[in-house]
Amino acid sequence: MARMMVEVSKEQYDKMTCLALDVLSDYGFFHFPLAVFALAKNIGMKLIPYSTLPFEQYMSLCQKQSLDSGFTVSRLENGYNVYDTYYNDIDMQEPRQRFTIAHEIKHVVSGDCHKKFLTVKDEALADFFAKSLLAPQAIIIQEGLSSPDEYVKRFLISKQSAEFYYLATEKRKYKFGETFLFDYEREFLEKVKNADNT
């Protein structure tokens, strides 16, 4: 889906990276490809595939560009917030479905679902969060992944996403060095190591 260009600062992108690693750590999801559907359910999201909807409702959703992939509705049930996340399992391959769920996780954990309208910036940040959740650069760098094909295999993401992530990671390596990790990434990798040893 084509989106308008939006100004997002490096600090805001960094915040999304940290939020993604925090979500993975808080819920104990340290293995990749990420079990993103299980993570969403652990967060309290009720996942509703488009294939379970009446045909007329499905067609109506697909005609609205902002809803063709998926969306989340927040509602109160017995005094608690419940998140109904609808996603397109009919027209989208598994990697795109996984990205949609990761994108919607950002909207839930950051409280976007309680806004009346989501901005272009909200959506851009959710896309970046999804990338950071599904394919953390810390894992890419630690494992020395060196091609988009390796990204696809390791993280179960689309070829298009893998090519985008690869270019971003190579740009980062050029700027900071091949093996440079930020403190928060080293902390995350230590948790991954500890999870592997238990």
N, C-alpha and C positions, 0 to 999 in steps of 0.2 A: 504494500500500500504506500503510495507516494505521500510524503508529509511535507509541510512548509518548512523552510529553514528556520532555525530558532537558535538564539544565543544561549549557550550553556557553558558555564565556566569550568575550568579544570578542577576547581574545588568541589563543584557540584558532582562532577563525574567521579572524583575520588571518594566522595561521600557515598555514592552508589556502590562502588567497589567494596568499601568497608561494610556497608549495610548487607550486601550479598554474602560476604564472608561471615558476618555476625549471624545471619539467618542460618547458614549451613552449620555453624558451630553451636548455636542455641538449640537446634533440633537434632544435632548429632548426625548430620548427613555428610560423610567424608569420602564416599566412594563415587567413582565416575565410570561410565556415564551416570549422571545424577538420576535418582529415582524421583523425578520432579512431581509426578502425580501423587506419590506417597507423601512427599514433603508438603504439598498443598493440603492434603487431607489432614496431616498432623497439625498444620496451622489452623485448621478449622474451616477449610473451604469445602463446600459441597460442589463436586464437579458434575456438570450436566452436559453431555454431548448433544450436539445439534441433531444427531440421528434419532434421539428419543423424543424430539418435538414434533407436533403436527406439521405436515408439509407446508401449509400456508404460513405458519409462523417462521419456519426455516427460510422460506423464500423471502419473506419480509425482512428478516435479519440480514440476509446476504445482499439485499438491494441497498442497504445502508452501509456505506464504505467504512464507517467507524466501528461497525459491528460484524463485519464479514468474517473476522478471525475469532473473535470472542469478546466477552465482557463480564464484569462482575457487578452484582447488585447486593448491597448491604441491607439487611432488615433485622428488626428486633424479634426475638423469639424467646419467650419466658424471661425477659429482662437481659438477654445476651445478644450480642451481635452475631448474626449468621451471614455467611458470604456465599451466595449462589454464583458460581462461576460457570458460565456457558462457553463452550468452545466448539469450533467447527471441525468435526471428525469426518466430515463427508468430502469436502473439497480440498483438505489439507493433508499432506504426508505427515508421518509421525514426527520428523524433526521440527516441522512448523507447529504442530500441536504442542510439542514440548516447549518451544519458545513462547507460544501464547500463554501457557500455564505459568511459566517463569515470569513473564511480563505482568500477568495478573497478580502474582504473589507480591510483586512490588507495590501494586495499588493497595493491596490489603495491609501489608505490614507497615506502610508509611501513612496509612489513613486516608489515601486518595479516595477511597470508596465512599467516604462521608461528604465529599464535595459535591455540589450540585452539578458542576461542569468540570471536566478535565481539560487542561490547557495543552497546547502543542508541546510545551516544555515538560509537562507531566508525562506525556507519552514518550518523548525523547529520552527522559530519564529512566522510564520503565523499560525501554528497549535496552539501554546500556546496562541496567541492573540485570536484566535477563541474560545478557551475554556474560556478565561477571559471575552470575549464579551457575550457569550451565558449563562454562569453560573458563575457570579462573586462570588468569595469567600466571599466578604463582605455580600452578600445576604444570602449565605449558613450559615455563622456564625450568622448573626443577627436573622435568622429564626430558628436556631437550627436544621437544617436538619441533620438527623442521619443515613441515609442508602442510598445506591445507588438507590433503588426504589423511594425514596422521590426525589432524584435528577432528575430522569427520568420524574416523574410527574410534578415537578415544572418548569423544564427548557426545556422539550421536546427534550431531547438528547437521544442518544442510550444507551442501557444497558452497553455496553463495555466502552463508554466514561464515563458514570456515575461511574462505578467501578474505573476507573483511577482517576477521579476527587476526588472521596471519599477518596482514599488512600492518595492523595496529601494533601487534607484538614486535614485529621487526623494526618498526619505527621506535618503539620503546627501547629495544636492545641497542639500537644505534645511538640513542640519546644517553642511556644510563650504563650500558655494558651488557654483555651476553647473559650474565648470571646474576645481575643485580636484583635484589628483592627489598621491598620496603619492610619496615619492622612488623607491621600488621600482617603482611604476607608470611613472614617467617613464623610468627605466632600461629597462624592458621596451619601452616605445613607441619608444625610441631604437633598440633592436635590431630592432623591426619595420620602422622606417624604413630602417635599413641593409640589411635583407634585401630590401626592395622596390627598393633602388638597385643590387643586384647581379644 
